[in-house]
Amino acid sequence: MELLKLGVVGCGWAGQQAVKAAQASSLVNVVAVADLDEPRRNRVASEEGVPRQYGPYQDLLADDQVQAVLLAVNPPARYPMVLDAFAAGKHVLVQKPHAVRAAHILEFAAAAERAGTTLQFCYFMRHFPHNRKLRVAVQEGCIGEPYHARIFLKFNSRPPADSFESWTNVYGHKGGALGQHASHELDLAWWWMGCPKPQWAFAVKHTLEPLYHGPEGAAEDYFSGLVGLEGDKTIQIDCSRWLHCDTPTTVELYGSEGALSQGVIWHWEDGQFAAREAAAESDMPHTQPPADGLSFYYEIEHFARAVAGQVKADVDAQDAYHFMQILDALYDSAQRREKVMID
């Protein structure tokens, strides 16, 4: 397939990791980066061998050599960038959280359709070969009918109010424990289930040390929620970005005949627990990354293949919209202190 010429907007941690992953792939070449912070974009361009760099993202969109863009910036800033990128005829890979509200996803999808270009949303854990094998195994009935998922995640991180990541301290921007950190695991469990449509959510939050005092409210330091899905399925999530104990991450999916826990299939057999690896094959082609620690490698390769028409974009607009409905409902429920129904 033809090498995809990619431009990356945003040279923070996520942007630089995306550039590293893309440059390691034989399917993608990063030809430009953009960031208003000159030292930051100089460093990324120099360290990762990117030939062109821009300040305003509009200058990158005007570059005819850029076929596609990865937008690694915060949700409020990203909203106009997505629409402008489609207006410029670019394919677009949208970093998470995908938007501030679910309705924005519908706008993105409509703009992509008008432009006739590819739209894909980020959740890189979906693309790991082992996770794809597990999803195929669940679809093939390895644990029977999945009915409930349980997630716990601790990621101790509260960026200073004057840092580039200060948006993560804003509740209305979905920057706290759930949206910025545990949404990866929430999406993974929901995807393993088969992405059933959300119906309701109930949640509570705790803000221990507010680092933002504006109208959108301070981001949560601890979040606990329950999501109801079609088919009487449920997902329970507890997550923290500040916790005084070293509790390990847990992602479990329970089915009528077995369970997934920590990436392994479990059954109760002859009075004891029996573990087995997934026998299914990944449903997508992939190459092997040249080094460890390239979290976005498989996701970016999938995007390149989607642009080439070889695979379907994943996460696509439908999944992104329903998942943003889940996040909206959880955040709204915790704010209102009441159960929220999802239309």
Sequence and secondary structure as in RCSB ss.txt:
>XXXX:A:sequence
MELLKLGVVGCGWAGQQAVKAAQASSLVNVVAVADLDEPRRNRVASEEGVPRQYGPYQDLLADDQVQAVLLAVNP
PARYPMVLDAFAAGKHVLVQKPHAVRAAHILEFAAAAERAGTTLQFCYFMRHFPHNRKLRVAVQEGCIGEPYHAR
IFLKFNSRPPADSFESWTNVYGHKGGALGQHASHELDLAWWWMGCPKPQWAFAVKHTLEPLYHGPEGAAEDYFSG
LVGLEGDKTIQIDCSRWLHCDTPTTVELYGSEGALSQGVIWHWEDGQFAAREAAAESDMPHTQPPADGLSFYYEI
EHFARAVAGQVKADVDAQDAYHFMQILDALYDSAQRREKVMID
>XXXX:A:secstr
   EEEEEE  SHHHHHHHHHHHH SSEEEEEEE S HHHHHHHHHHHT SEEESSHHHHHT TT  EEEE S H
HHHHHHHHHHHHTT EEEE SS  SSTHHHHHHHHHHHHHT  EEE  GGGGSHHHHHHHHHHHTTTTSSEEEEE
EEEE      TTSTTGGGGBGGGT SIIIIIIHHHHHHHHHHHT   EEEEEEEEE SS    STT B  SEEEE
EEEEGGGEEEEEEEESS SS    EEEEEESS EEETTEEEEEETTEEEEE   S  SS     SSTT TTHHHH
HHHHHHHTTSS  SS HHHHHHHHHHHHHHHHHHHHTS EE  
